[in-house]
């Protein structure tokens, strides 16, 4: 019964939300919407998503690596649930900081209940790591929103590196 309701609401929103959506620097697909919608269901329609609470931080980062062989593919990691602050330990922070400048292509993180299709063309592992660190710093659950697909600039990287240096006293 829950699946039927979920499918109904997803279909309703996907067919009615065809205008550009602006959530700060998050990007959502708005050009050729029908093509994007078909592509989304082609790749993700039958997949349930990963249960985020089953993964440690390193395994989760591994899951974020995108397919670099198909530039037209929507690179989205569908997740169920959220992770709380206890998910990230000090050793995990070291690992995340070491990858913060990564320009490797990454998937956007999308809650299975989210109805906006993110544009993952410019998403990098570094951007996703910044989102994870930001949830840690602000003591929020991850993902904070139905979709984590935010692009950050060098100023944000510098801010986090300064925070990390102060946190560790080095």
ZABADREN-114676 format. One record per residue: y, z, x negated of N, C-alpha, C, CB in turn; residue in three letters. Coordinates in steps of 0.05 Angstrom, whole numbers, padded with zeros to 5 digits. Each point is the difference from the previous one (the first is absolute). Glycine has a CB too. Layout:
<nodes>
+--------+--------+--------+--------+--------+--------+--------+--------+--------+--------+--------+--------+-----+
:   n_c2 :   n_c3 :   n_c1 :  ca_c2 :  ca_c3 :  ca_c1 :   c_c2 :   c_c3 :   c_c1 :  cb_c2 :  cb_c3 :  cb_c1 :   r :
+--------+--------+--------+--------+--------+--------+--------+--------+--------+--------+--------+--------+-----+
:      Y :      Z :      X :      Y :      Z :      X :      Y :      Z :      X :      Y :      Z :      X : Ala :
...
+--------+--------+--------+--------+--------+--------+--------+--------+--------+--------+--------+--------+-----+
</nodes>
This chain:
<nodes>
+--------+--------+--------+--------+--------+--------+--------+--------+--------+--------+--------+--------+-----+
:   n_c2 :   n_c3 :   n_c1 :  ca_c2 :  ca_c3 :  ca_c1 :   c_c2 :   c_c3 :   c_c1 :  cb_c2 :  cb_c3 :  cb_c1 :   r :
+--------+--------+--------+--------+--------+--------+--------+--------+--------+--------+--------+--------+-----+
: -00024 :  00000 : -00016 :  00024 :  00000 :  00016 :  00025 :  00000 : -00017 : -00025 :  00024 :  00036 : Unk :
:  00025 : -00007 : -00058 :  00023 :  00001 : -00018 :  00005 : -00027 : -00013 : -00009 :  00048 : -00008 : Unk :
: -00013 : -00062 :  00001 :  00004 : -00026 : -00013 :  00013 : -00020 :  00019 : -00040 :  00009 : -00028 : Unk :
:  00032 : -00008 :  00053 :  00011 : -00019 :  00020 :  00030 :  00005 :  00003 : -00044 : -00002 :  00024 : Unk :
:  00052 :  00028 : -00023 :  00028 :  00007 :  00002 :  00015 : -00009 : -00025 : -00011 :  00039 :  00029 : Unk :
:  00000 : -00034 : -00053 :  00012 : -00008 : -00025 :  00004 : -00030 : -00001 : -00021 :  00040 : -00023 : Unk :
:  00000 : -00055 :  00030 :  00002 : -00029 : -00001 :  00021 : -00010 :  00020 : -00048 : -00003 : -00014 : Unk :
:  00049 :  00016 :  00037 :  00020 : -00008 :  00020 :  00029 :  00004 : -00011 : -00032 :  00012 :  00036 : Unk :
:  00037 :  00011 : -00048 :  00027 :  00006 : -00010 :  00007 : -00017 : -00024 : -00005 :  00046 :  00017 : Unk :
: -00015 : -00051 : -00035 :  00005 : -00017 : -00023 :  00007 : -00029 :  00009 : -00030 :  00028 : -00027 : Unk :
:  00015 : -00038 :  00047 :  00004 : -00026 :  00010 :  00027 : -00002 :  00014 : -00049 : -00006 :  00006 : Unk :
:  00056 :  00026 :  00009 :  00026 :  00001 :  00014 :  00023 : -00001 : -00020 : -00022 :  00026 :  00038 : Unk :
:  00020 : -00009 : -00058 :  00022 :  00001 : -00020 :  00001 : -00025 : -00017 : -00004 :  00050 :  00000 : Unk :
: -00019 : -00060 : -00008 :  00000 : -00024 : -00017 :  00011 : -00024 :  00014 : -00039 :  00019 : -00024 : Unk :
:  00036 : -00020 :  00050 :  00010 : -00023 :  00015 :  00029 :  00004 :  00009 : -00047 : -00009 :  00015 : Unk :
:  00056 :  00033 : -00015 :  00028 :  00005 :  00009 :  00019 :  00007 : -00022 : -00020 :  00015 :  00042 : Unk :
:  00011 : -00008 : -00065 :  00018 :  00008 : -00022 :  00003 : -00023 : -00020 : -00015 :  00048 :  00005 : Unk :
:  00028 : -00069 :  00003 :  00002 : -00024 : -00016 :  00026 : -00003 : -00014 : -00032 : -00021 :  00030 : Unk :
:  00049 :  00040 : -00030 :  00026 : -00002 : -00013 : -00001 :  00014 : -00027 :  00024 : -00003 :  00044 : Unk :
: -00004 : -00002 : -00060 :  00000 :  00013 : -00027 :  00003 :  00030 :  00003 :  00020 : -00042 : -00020 : Unk :
: -00035 :  00056 :  00004 :  00000 :  00029 :  00000 :  00011 :  00009 : -00027 : -00039 :  00003 :  00033 : Unk :
:  00058 :  00015 : -00033 :  00013 :  00009 : -00024 : -00004 :  00030 : -00003 :  00033 : -00038 :  00001 : Unk :
: -00049 :  00047 : -00020 : -00004 :  00028 : -00005 :  00009 :  00005 : -00029 : -00038 :  00004 :  00034 : Unk :
:  00063 : -00005 : -00039 :  00010 :  00004 : -00028 : -00009 : -00023 : -00017 : -00001 :  00050 :  00006 : Unk :
: -00014 : -00044 : -00027 : -00009 : -00022 : -00018 : -00029 : -00007 :  00005 :  00032 :  00016 : -00034 : Unk :
: -00044 : -00006 :  00055 : -00027 : -00009 :  00008 :  00003 : -00028 :  00011 : -00015 :  00048 :  00010 : Unk :
: -00004 : -00064 : -00016 :  00000 : -00028 :  00010 : -00022 : -00004 :  00020 :  00019 : -00016 : -00043 : Unk :
: -00013 :  00003 :  00065 : -00019 : -00007 :  00020 :  00001 : -00030 :  00005 :  00003 :  00046 :  00020 : Unk :
: -00026 : -00058 : -00015 : -00001 : -00029 :  00003 :  00014 : -00007 :  00026 : -00043 : -00002 : -00025 : Unk :
:  00061 : -00018 :  00023 :  00014 : -00009 :  00024 :  00002 : -00030 :  00001 :  00026 :  00042 : -00001 : Unk :
: -00029 : -00056 : -00021 :  00002 : -00029 :  00001 : -00026 : -00010 :  00013 :  00030 : -00003 : -00041 : Unk :
: -00038 : -00017 :  00048 : -00024 : -00010 :  00012 : -00019 :  00023 :  00010 :  00004 : -00040 : -00030 : Unk :
:  00005 :  00054 :  00050 : -00014 :  00024 :  00010 : -00028 : -00006 :  00010 :  00044 :  00018 :  00013 : Unk :
: -00048 : -00040 :  00002 : -00026 : -00005 :  00011 : -00021 : -00006 : -00022 :  00022 : -00018 :  00041 : Unk :
: -00013 :  00004 : -00062 : -00018 : -00005 : -00023 : -00008 :  00027 : -00013 :  00021 : -00046 : -00008 : Unk :
: -00001 :  00063 :  00005 : -00005 :  00026 : -00013 : -00018 :  00017 :  00017 :  00045 : -00003 : -00021 : Unk :
: -00042 :  00002 :  00047 : -00017 :  00016 :  00018 : -00028 : -00010 : -00002 :  00039 :  00008 :  00031 : Unk :
: -00044 : -00034 : -00031 : -00027 : -00011 : -00002 : -00012 :  00008 : -00027 :  00012 : -00038 :  00030 : Unk :
:  00003 :  00036 : -00051 : -00009 :  00007 : -00026 : -00008 :  00030 : -00002 :  00029 : -00037 : -00020 : Unk :
: -00012 :  00054 :  00032 : -00005 :  00028 :  00000 : -00027 :  00006 :  00014 :  00049 :  00009 :  00001 : Unk :
: -00055 : -00021 :  00022 : -00025 :  00005 :  00013 : -00023 : -00013 : -00014 :  00025 :  00003 :  00043 : Unk :
: -00020 : -00025 : -00057 : -00022 : -00012 : -00015 : -00010 :  00019 : -00022 :  00020 : -00045 :  00009 : Unk :
: -00002 :  00058 : -00023 : -00008 :  00017 : -00022 : -00006 :  00029 :  00009 :  00027 : -00028 : -00029 : Unk :
: -00013 :  00038 :  00050 : -00002 :  00028 :  00006 : -00009 :  00007 :  00028 :  00035 :  00006 : -00033 : Unk :
: -00038 : -00026 :  00050 : -00006 :  00005 :  00028 : -00025 :  00016 :  00005 :  00023 : -00042 :  00010 : Unk :
: -00044 :  00036 : -00026 : -00026 :  00013 :  00005 : -00005 :  00024 : -00018 : -00017 : -00043 :  00014 : Unk :
:  00035 :  00048 : -00033 : -00004 :  00022 : -00019 :  00013 :  00026 :  00011 : -00002 : -00033 : -00038 : Unk :
: -00012 :  00054 :  00035 :  00010 :  00026 :  00010 :  00021 :  00013 : -00017 : -00045 :  00006 :  00021 : Unk :
:  00043 : -00010 : -00047 :  00018 :  00013 : -00019 : -00014 :  00022 : -00015 :  00038 : -00011 :  00030 : Unk :
: -00025 :  00019 : -00052 : -00012 :  00021 : -00016 :  00010 :  00027 :  00010 : -00004 : -00030 : -00040 : Unk :
: -00012 :  00050 :  00037 :  00007 :  00027 :  00007 :  00013 :  00012 : -00024 : -00037 :  00006 :  00035 : Unk :
:  00063 : -00002 : -00034 :  00016 :  00007 : -00024 : -00008 :  00028 : -00011 :  00037 : -00028 :  00018 : Unk :
: -00047 :  00045 : -00001 : -00007 :  00027 : -00009 : -00026 :  00000 : -00017 :  00022 :  00019 :  00041 : Unk :
: -00036 : -00042 : -00040 : -00025 : -00003 : -00016 :  00005 : -00007 : -00029 : -00023 : -00013 :  00042 : Unk :
:  00048 :  00006 : -00049 :  00006 : -00011 : -00026 :  00018 :  00019 : -00017 : -00004 : -00046 :  00019 : Unk :
: -00003 :  00048 : -00044 :  00018 :  00013 : -00019 :  00022 : -00020 : -00007 : -00037 :  00029 : -00018 : Unk :
:  00057 : -00020 :  00003 :  00023 : -00016 : -00006 : -00007 : -00025 : -00017 :  00028 :  00041 :  00002 : Unk :
: -00045 : -00038 : -00022 : -00007 : -00023 : -00017 : -00016 : -00021 :  00016 : -00001 :  00030 : -00040 : Unk :
: -00017 : -00022 :  00057 : -00015 : -00018 :  00016 :  00018 : -00014 :  00020 : -00041 :  00028 : -00005 : Unk :
:  00061 : -00013 :  00016 :  00019 : -00012 :  00018 :  00017 : -00022 : -00014 :  00001 :  00044 :  00026 : Unk :
:  00008 : -00038 : -00050 :  00015 : -00020 : -00015 : -00017 : -00025 : -00005 :  00027 :  00037 : -00022 : Unk :
: -00052 : -00033 :  00016 : -00018 : -00023 : -00004 : -00002 : -00017 :  00025 : -00027 :  00027 : -00032 : Unk :
:  00027 : -00014 :  00055 : -00001 : -00014 :  00026 :  00026 : -00016 :  00005 : -00031 :  00036 :  00018 : Unk :
:  00053 : -00028 : -00030 :  00025 : -00013 :  00004 :  00003 : -00027 : -00014 :  00019 :  00046 :  00006 : Unk :
: -00035 : -00051 : -00026 :  00002 : -00025 : -00015 : -00005 : -00024 :  00019 : -00015 :  00023 : -00042 : Unk :
:  00034 : -00042 :  00041 : -00001 : -00023 :  00018 : -00015 : -00023 : -00012 :  00044 :  00014 :  00018 : Unk :
: -00052 : -00032 :  00000 : -00013 : -00025 : -00008 :  00021 : -00019 : -00012 : -00036 :  00006 :  00036 : Unk :
:  00034 : -00012 : -00061 :  00020 : -00017 : -00013 : -00008 : -00029 :  00001 :  00012 :  00038 : -00030 : Unk :
: -00034 : -00045 :  00041 : -00009 : -00028 :  00001 :  00010 : -00015 :  00025 : -00040 :  00014 : -00025 : Unk :
:  00049 :  00000 :  00045 :  00010 : -00013 :  00025 :  00028 :  00010 :  00006 : -00048 : -00004 :  00017 : Unk :
:  00068 : -00012 : -00023 :  00028 :  00009 :  00005 :  00007 :  00001 :  00029 :  00011 : -00020 : -00043 : Unk :
: -00026 :  00007 :  00060 :  00007 :  00000 :  00029 : -00014 :  00023 :  00015 :  00006 : -00049 : -00003 : Unk :
: -00024 :  00063 : -00010 : -00015 :  00022 :  00013 :  00018 :  00024 :  00004 : -00042 : -00016 : -00021 : Unk :
:  00040 :  00028 :  00044 :  00013 :  00025 :  00005 : -00015 :  00022 : -00015 :  00017 : -00015 :  00046 : Unk :
: -00003 :  00028 : -00063 : -00013 :  00022 : -00016 :  00007 :  00026 :  00013 :  00002 : -00027 : -00043 : Unk :
: -00020 :  00037 :  00060 :  00005 :  00024 :  00015 : -00025 :  00018 : -00003 :  00031 : -00024 :  00032 : Unk :
: -00026 :  00049 : -00037 : -00022 :  00020 :  00000 :  00003 :  00017 :  00025 : -00002 :  00001 : -00051 : Unk :
: -00016 : -00005 :  00070 :  00001 :  00015 :  00025 : -00013 :  00027 : -00005 : -00002 : -00042 :  00028 : Unk :
:  00016 :  00063 : -00019 : -00009 :  00027 : -00005 : -00001 :  00016 :  00026 :  00019 : -00001 : -00046 : Unk :
: -00038 :  00019 :  00047 : -00002 :  00019 :  00022 :  00008 :  00028 : -00011 : -00037 : -00028 :  00023 : Unk :
:  00054 :  00041 : -00009 :  00007 :  00027 : -00008 :  00023 :  00002 : -00020 : -00046 :  00013 :  00010 : Unk :
:  00051 :  00011 : -00019 :  00021 :  00005 : -00019 : -00010 :  00020 : -00020 :  00036 : -00008 :  00035 : Unk :
: -00022 :  00010 : -00058 : -00007 :  00019 : -00021 :  00024 :  00019 : -00002 : -00030 : -00032 : -00025 : Unk :
:  00023 :  00058 :  00020 :  00022 :  00019 : -00003 :  00006 :  00005 : -00029 : -00014 :  00022 :  00043 : Unk :
:  00033 : -00004 : -00048 :  00010 :  00005 : -00027 : -00023 :  00008 : -00020 :  00043 :  00015 :  00021 : Unk :
: -00063 : -00002 : -00011 : -00022 :  00009 : -00017 : -00017 : -00023 : -00012 : -00001 :  00042 :  00027 : Unk :
:  00006 : -00066 : -00017 : -00014 : -00023 : -00010 :  00006 : -00006 : -00029 :  00001 : -00018 :  00046 : Unk :
:  00023 :  00024 : -00055 :  00009 : -00007 : -00026 :  00001 :  00025 : -00018 :  00027 : -00039 :  00018 : Unk :
: -00041 :  00038 : -00040 :  00001 :  00022 : -00019 :  00016 : -00008 : -00025 : -00045 :  00017 :  00017 : Unk :
:  00050 :  00002 : -00034 :  00016 : -00006 : -00024 : -00011 : -00023 : -00017 :  00014 :  00048 :  00000 : Unk :
: -00040 : -00048 : -00004 : -00013 : -00022 : -00015 :  00004 : -00027 :  00014 : -00034 :  00032 : -00019 : Unk :
:  00034 : -00032 :  00046 :  00005 : -00024 :  00015 :  00028 : -00010 : -00004 : -00034 :  00015 :  00034 : Unk :
:  00053 :  00004 : -00035 :  00028 : -00007 : -00005 :  00003 : -00014 : -00027 :  00015 :  00038 :  00029 : Unk :
: -00029 : -00028 : -00049 :  00001 : -00013 : -00027 : -00010 : -00029 :  00002 : -00007 :  00045 : -00022 : Unk :
: -00015 : -00048 :  00036 : -00011 : -00027 :  00004 :  00020 : -00018 :  00015 : -00047 :  00020 :  00001 : Unk :
:  00059 : -00010 :  00021 :  00018 : -00016 :  00015 :  00025 : -00007 : -00016 : -00016 :  00023 :  00041 : Unk :
:  00027 : -00004 : -00056 :  00023 : -00006 : -00017 : -00006 : -00021 : -00021 :  00016 :  00047 :  00007 : Unk :
: -00041 : -00047 : -00017 : -00007 : -00020 : -00020 : -00001 : -00028 :  00011 : -00027 :  00035 : -00023 : Unk :
:  00024 : -00038 :  00050 : -00002 : -00026 :  00013 :  00026 : -00007 :  00016 : -00049 :  00007 :  00003 : Unk :
:  00070 :  00009 : -00005 :  00023 : -00004 :  00017 :  00015 : -00027 : -00005 :  00004 :  00050 :  00000 : Unk :
: -00007 : -00061 : -00024 :  00014 : -00025 : -00005 : -00018 : -00024 :  00004 :  00028 :  00024 : -00033 : Unk :
: -00052 : -00020 :  00044 : -00019 : -00022 :  00004 :  00011 : -00022 :  00018 : -00037 :  00032 : -00007 : Unk :
:  00035 : -00056 : -00002 :  00009 : -00023 :  00016 : -00024 : -00015 :  00012 :  00041 : -00005 : -00029 : Unk :
: -00065 :  00017 :  00027 : -00024 : -00012 :  00012 :  00004 : -00003 :  00030 : -00029 :  00020 : -00036 : Unk :
:  00020 : -00041 :  00047 :  00002 : -00005 :  00029 : -00016 :  00021 :  00015 :  00007 : -00050 : -00008 : Unk :
:  00005 :  00060 :  00030 : -00013 :  00022 :  00015 :  00000 : -00007 :  00030 :  00014 :  00033 : -00035 : Unk :
: -00031 : -00018 :  00049 : -00001 : -00002 :  00029 :  00020 :  00019 :  00012 : -00049 : -00013 : -00001 : Unk :
:  00059 :  00007 :  00024 :  00015 :  00019 :  00016 : -00020 :  00018 :  00014 :  00039 : -00033 :  00007 : Unk :
: -00031 :  00058 : -00003 : -00017 :  00019 :  00014 :  00009 :  00000 :  00029 : -00007 :  00029 : -00041 : Unk :
: -00013 : -00032 :  00059 :  00006 : -00002 :  00029 : -00019 :  00017 :  00016 :  00018 : -00047 : -00007 : Unk :
: -00007 :  00065 :  00022 : -00016 :  00016 :  00018 : -00013 : -00018 :  00021 :  00030 :  00041 : -00007 : Unk :
: -00055 : -00036 :  00014 : -00013 : -00018 :  00019 :  00014 :  00000 :  00027 : -00043 :  00009 : -00023 : Unk :
:  00060 :  00011 :  00029 :  00014 :  00001 :  00025 :  00028 : -00013 : -00001 : -00025 :  00041 :  00010 : Unk :
:  00033 : -00050 : -00034 :  00026 : -00013 : -00004 :  00000 : -00027 :  00013 :  00008 :  00026 : -00043 : Unk :
:  00014 : -00034 :  00055 :  00001 : -00026 :  00013 :  00017 : -00021 : -00015 : -00006 :  00025 :  00043 : Unk :
:  00022 : -00017 : -00063 :  00015 : -00019 : -00015 : -00016 : -00010 : -00024 :  00043 :  00023 :  00014 : Unk :
: -00043 : -00049 : -00018 : -00015 : -00012 : -00022 :  00018 : -00001 : -00024 : -00028 : -00027 :  00032 : Unk :
:  00021 :  00041 : -00054 :  00018 :  00000 : -00024 : -00003 : -00025 : -00016 : -00004 :  00049 : -00001 : Unk :
:  00026 : -00055 : -00013 :  00000 : -00023 : -00018 : -00006 :  00011 : -00028 :  00034 : -00026 :  00029 : Unk :
: -00057 :  00019 : -00040 : -00009 :  00011 : -00025 :  00006 : -00017 : -00024 : -00035 :  00023 :  00025 : Unk :
:  00050 : -00045 : -00022 :  00004 : -00019 : -00022 :  00011 :  00013 : -00026 :  00008 : -00035 :  00035 : Unk :
:  00010 :  00054 : -00032 :  00013 :  00011 : -00024 : -00010 :  00028 : -00006 :  00040 : -00028 :  00010 : Unk :
: -00061 :  00037 :  00003 : -00009 :  00027 : -00005 : -00015 :  00003 : -00027 : -00004 :  00006 :  00050 : Unk :
:  00010 :  00016 : -00064 : -00013 :  00005 : -00026 : -00013 :  00027 :  00001 :  00033 : -00029 : -00024 : Unk :
: -00051 :  00033 :  00005 : -00013 :  00026 : -00003 :  00022 :  00021 : -00006 : -00043 : -00021 : -00017 : Unk :
:  00062 :  00014 :  00000 :  00022 :  00019 : -00006 :  00015 :  00009 :  00025 :  00005 : -00022 : -00045 : Unk :
:  00001 :  00003 :  00063 :  00014 :  00007 :  00025 : -00017 :  00019 :  00017 :  00024 : -00044 : -00001 : Unk :
: -00050 :  00039 :  00002 : -00017 :  00018 :  00016 : -00002 :  00027 : -00013 : -00026 : -00040 :  00016 : Unk :
:  00025 :  00041 : -00042 : -00001 :  00026 : -00014 :  00026 :  00016 :  00005 : -00030 : -00020 : -00035 : Unk :
:  00052 :  00006 :  00036 :  00026 :  00014 :  00006 : -00002 :  00012 :  00028 :  00026 : -00032 : -00031 : Unk :
: -00036 :  00017 :  00050 : -00003 :  00011 :  00027 : -00017 :  00025 :  00001 :  00006 : -00046 :  00018 : Unk :
: -00028 :  00046 : -00033 : -00018 :  00023 : -00001 :  00015 :  00024 : -00013 : -00041 : -00031 : -00004 : Unk :
:  00054 :  00026 : -00018 :  00015 :  00022 : -00014 :  00022 :  00010 :  00018 : -00011 : -00020 : -00045 : Unk :
:  00024 :  00003 :  00059 :  00022 :  00009 :  00018 : -00011 :  00018 :  00022 :  00025 : -00043 : -00009 : Unk :
: -00049 :  00037 :  00019 : -00011 :  00018 :  00021 : -00006 :  00027 : -00013 : -00019 : -00039 :  00025 : Unk :
:  00009 :  00039 : -00050 : -00005 :  00025 : -00014 :  00026 :  00016 : -00003 : -00040 : -00021 : -00024 : Unk :
:  00060 :  00008 :  00014 :  00026 :  00013 : -00005 :  00012 :  00011 :  00025 :  00007 : -00030 : -00039 : Unk :
: -00009 :  00016 :  00061 :  00012 :  00009 :  00025 : -00019 :  00017 :  00017 :  00029 : -00041 : -00001 : Unk :
: -00052 :  00046 : -00010 : -00020 :  00017 :  00014 : -00008 : -00011 :  00028 :  00018 :  00039 : -00025 : Unk :
: -00021 : -00066 :  00026 : -00008 : -00014 :  00025 : -00029 : -00010 : -00003 :  00048 : -00013 :  00009 : Unk :
: -00060 :  00007 :  00013 : -00026 : -00013 :  00000 :  00002 : -00029 : -00008 : -00016 :  00032 :  00036 : Unk :
: -00005 : -00043 : -00047 : -00001 : -00028 : -00007 : -00021 : -00014 :  00017 :  00015 :  00010 : -00047 : Unk :
: -00009 : -00033 :  00057 :  00026 : -00014 :  00000 :  00020 :  00014 :  00019 : -00024 : -00043 : -00011 : Unk :
:  00049 :  00041 :  00003 :  00021 :  00013 :  00016 :  00005 : -00014 :  00026 :  00021 :  00015 : -00042 : Unk :
: -00024 : -00041 :  00042 :  00005 : -00017 :  00023 : -00025 : -00015 :  00007 :  00049 : -00005 : -00013 : Unk :
: -00048 : -00011 :  00034 : -00024 : -00016 :  00007 : -00006 : -00021 : -00020 :  00011 :  00008 :  00047 : Unk :
:  00009 : -00013 : -00064 : -00004 : -00021 : -00020 :  00016 :  00008 : -00025 : -00006 : -00036 :  00035 : Unk :
: -00007 :  00035 : -00058 :  00013 :  00005 : -00026 :  00001 : -00027 : -00015 : -00016 :  00049 : -00002 : Unk :
:  00040 : -00061 :  00003 :  00004 : -00026 : -00013 :  00028 : -00003 : -00011 : -00034 : -00020 :  00032 : Unk :
:  00043 :  00042 : -00043 :  00028 :  00001 : -00010 :  00003 : -00010 : -00028 :  00008 :  00038 :  00031 : Unk :
:  00013 : -00054 : -00036 :  00006 : -00010 : -00027 :  00022 :  00018 : -00012 : -00014 : -00048 :  00013 : Unk :
:  00009 :  00058 : -00037 :  00019 :  00018 : -00013 :  00013 : -00014 : -00024 : -00027 :  00040 :  00015 : Unk :
:  00050 : -00031 : -00022 :  00014 : -00011 : -00023 : -00003 :  00018 : -00025 :  00033 : -00022 :  00031 : Unk :
: -00023 :  00013 : -00053 : -00002 :  00015 : -00025 :  00013 :  00028 :  00001 : -00001 : -00044 : -00024 : Unk :
:  00022 :  00047 :  00040 :  00013 :  00026 :  00003 : -00020 :  00021 :  00011 :  00044 : -00023 :  00007 : Unk :
: -00061 :  00015 :  00011 : -00019 :  00019 :  00012 : -00021 :  00007 : -00021 :  00007 : -00020 :  00046 : Unk :
: -00016 :  00001 : -00062 : -00019 :  00006 : -00022 :  00013 :  00019 : -00020 : -00021 : -00046 :  00005 : Unk :
:  00046 :  00041 : -00012 :  00013 :  00018 : -00019 :  00003 :  00028 :  00012 :  00025 : -00039 : -00019 : Unk :
: -00018 :  00041 :  00045 :  00002 :  00026 :  00013 : -00026 :  00016 : -00001 :  00035 : -00020 :  00030 : Unk :
: -00057 :  00006 : -00025 : -00027 :  00013 :  00000 : -00007 :  00008 : -00028 : -00014 : -00026 :  00040 : Unk :
:  00019 :  00009 : -00060 : -00007 :  00007 : -00027 :  00017 :  00024 : -00010 : -00012 : -00048 : -00009 : Unk :
:  00037 :  00050 :  00017 :  00016 :  00023 : -00006 : -00011 :  00025 :  00013 :  00041 : -00029 : -00004 : Unk :
: -00049 :  00027 :  00030 : -00012 :  00022 :  00014 : -00025 :  00009 : -00014 :  00018 : -00017 :  00043 : Unk :
: -00035 : -00002 : -00052 : -00025 :  00007 : -00013 :  00005 :  00014 : -00027 : -00021 : -00040 :  00022 : Unk :
:  00041 :  00031 : -00036 :  00007 :  00012 : -00026 :  00010 :  00029 :  00005 :  00012 : -00045 : -00019 : Unk :
:  00004 :  00050 :  00039 :  00009 :  00027 :  00007 : -00022 :  00017 :  00009 :  00044 : -00018 :  00012 : Unk :
: -00063 :  00007 :  00004 : -00022 :  00015 :  00011 : -00018 :  00011 : -00023 :  00002 : -00028 :  00042 : Unk :
: -00005 :  00011 : -00062 : -00018 :  00007 : -00022 :  00014 :  00013 : -00024 : -00029 : -00037 :  00014 : Unk :
:  00056 :  00039 : -00013 :  00015 :  00013 : -00021 : -00001 : -00015 : -00026 : -00010 :  00043 :  00022 : Unk :
:  00005 : -00069 : -00021 : -00001 : -00016 : -00025 :  00021 : -00022 :  00000 : -00048 :  00010 : -00004 : Unk :
+--------+--------+--------+--------+--------+--------+--------+--------+--------+--------+--------+--------+-----+
</nodes>
